């Protein structure tokens, strides 16, 4: 497995969001979410500095760049809000960030399992306001949170190296 280490060896990067017409490949719009110097590398074969998939409810695009912030756009590319988790994630073997957020009942849930100070957090999808953050005793993982809305209370499950844990979707309480 090849990877590119960080440690300040990269120049400033543009973190872009692109909208492409699926019928013909035409670029409809492009937005620069942010510019930043990456603090670590990425997996050369499977990743990039922007490996986290976009999440949408069909009306809003939620674009996470992990340590470099989360950005919400409407479908015409107008910015709605942004949120900075104020973290420089340190991933195992400097493979970079790649855990997709989960969207459920108007809540975006994020996994920040890393080598130092792991946590899970949730944002209000409408405003970008941080709803909760819980510390996790876990090393690096790239697991996407799994919402379970048919449970009472609604919850989100996060698998990791040490344990599988379930949290209340609305408040982050460990269930």
NUBA-29913 format. One line per 2 residues: number of its first residue (from 1); their letters; for each residue x, y, z of C-alpha. Coordinates in steps of 0.5 Angstrom, whole numbers, padded with zeros to 4 digits. Layout:
NUM	a	X,Y,Z | ...
This chain:
1	xx	0000,0000,0000 | 0003,0007,-0002
3	xx	0001,0013,0002 | 0004,0020,0001
5	xx	0006,0023,0008 | 0004,0030,0010
7	xx	0008,0034,0015 | 0008,0041,0011
9	xx	0011,0038,0005 | 0005,0040,0001
11	xx	0003,0046,-0002 | -0003,0050,-0001
13	xx	-0009,0046,-0004 | -0016,0048,-0006
15	xx	-0022,0044,-0004 | -0027,0045,-0009
17	xx	-0034,0042,-0010 | -0036,0041,-0017
19	xx	-0043,0040,-0020 | -0043,0036,-0027
21	xx	-0049,0035,-0031 | -0050,0027,-0031
23	xx	-0052,0027,-0038 | -0046,0030,-0042
25	xx	-0041,0031,-0037 | -0041,0039,-0038
27	xx	-0039,0043,-0031 | -0045,0047,-0029
29	xx	-0042,0050,-0023 | -0035,0050,-0019
31	xx	-0034,0053,-0012 | -0028,0053,-0008
33	xx	-0030,0051,0000 | -0023,0053,0003
35	xx	-0016,0053,0001 | -0011,0050,0006
37	xx	-0004,0047,0007 | -0005,0039,0009
39	xx	-0003,0037,0015 | -0002,0030,0013
41	xx	-0002,0025,0007 | -0007,0021,0003
43	xx	-0007,0014,0001 | -0004,0014,-0006
45	xx	-0008,0008,-0009 | -0015,0010,-0006
47	xx	-0015,0017,-0004 | -0014,0024,-0004
49	xx	-0014,0030,0000 | -0022,0030,-0001
51	xx	-0024,0023,-0001 | -0030,0024,0003
53	xx	-0037,0023,-0001 | -0042,0028,-0001
55	xx	-0048,0027,0002 | -0055,0030,0000
57	xx	-0062,0030,0002 | -0064,0032,-0006
59	xx	-0064,0039,-0004 | -0058,0041,0000
61	xx	-0051,0038,-0002 | -0047,0037,0005
63	xx	-0039,0037,0003 | -0034,0035,0008
65	xx	-0027,0036,0008 | -0026,0033,0015
67	xx	-0021,0037,0018 | -0022,0043,0013
69	xx	-0029,0044,0015 | -0036,0042,0013
71	xx	-0040,0046,0007 | -0047,0046,0005
73	xx	-0049,0049,-0002 | -0056,0049,-0005
75	xx	-0057,0045,-0012 | -0055,0052,-0015
77	xx	-0048,0052,-0012 | -0050,0058,-0007
79	xx	-0047,0057,0000 | -0052,0056,0006
81	xx	-0047,0055,0012 | -0040,0052,0014
83	xx	-0037,0049,0020 | -0030,0048,0023
85	xx	-0029,0042,0028 | -0023,0045,0030
87	xx	-0019,0039,0029 | -0013,0037,0025
89	xx	-0014,0029,0025 | -0008,0025,0025
91	xx	-0010,0018,0021 | -0006,0012,0022
93	xx	0000,0011,0017 | -0002,0018,0015
95	xx	-0007,0015,0010 | -0012,0021,0010
97	xx	-0019,0022,0012 | -0025,0019,0009
99	xx	-0031,0017,0013 | -0037,0020,0010
101	xx	-0042,0023,0015 | -0049,0020,0015
103	xx	-0055,0024,0015 | -0062,0022,0018
105	xx	-0068,0026,0021 | -0064,0033,0020
107	xx	-0058,0031,0023 | -0051,0030,0020
109	xx	-0047,0025,0024 | -0039,0025,0023
111	xx	-0034,0020,0025 | -0027,0023,0027
113	xx	-0024,0017,0030 | -0016,0018,0029
115	xx	-0010,0017,0033 | -0011,0022,0038
117	xx	-0017,0025,0041 | -0022,0021,0037
119	xx	-0029,0024,0037 | -0036,0023,0034
121	xx	-0040,0029,0033 | -0047,0032,0030
123	xx	-0049,0038,0026 | -0056,0041,0025
125	xx	-0057,0040,0018 | -0061,0046,0017
127	xx	-0056,0051,0020 | -0049,0047,0021
129	xx	-0050,0049,0029 | -0046,0043,0033
131	xx	-0051,0039,0037 | -0047,0035,0040
133	xx	-0040,0032,0041 | -0037,0026,0045
135	xx	-0030,0023,0046 | -0029,0016,0044
137	xx	-0023,0011,0046 | -0022,0009,0039
139	xx	-0016,0009,0034 | -0017,0011,0027
141	xx	-0023,0008,0023 | -0026,0010,0017
143	xx	-0033,0008,0019 | -0039,0012,0016
145	xx	-0044,0012,0022 | -0051,0008,0021
147	xx	-0057,0011,0023 | -0063,0007,0026
149	xx	-0069,0011,0026 | -0074,0006,0028
151	xx	-0071,0005,0035 | -0073,0009,0041
153	xx	-0070,0013,0041 | -0067,0014,0034
155	xx	-0060,0013,0034 | -0053,0012,0031
157	xx	-0048,0006,0031 | -0041,0007,0030
159	xx	-0037,0001,0029 | -0029,0002,0031
161	xx	-0023,-0003,0033 | -0025,-0003,0040
163	xx	-0032,-0003,0040 | -0039,-0002,0037
165	xx	-0043,0004,0040 | -0049,0007,0039
167	xx	-0051,0014,0041 | -0058,0018,0041
169	xx	-0058,0021,0035 | -0061,0028,0038
171	xx	-0056,0028,0044 | -0050,0024,0043
173	xx	-0052,0020,0049 | -0048,0013,0049
175	x	-0054,0008,0049
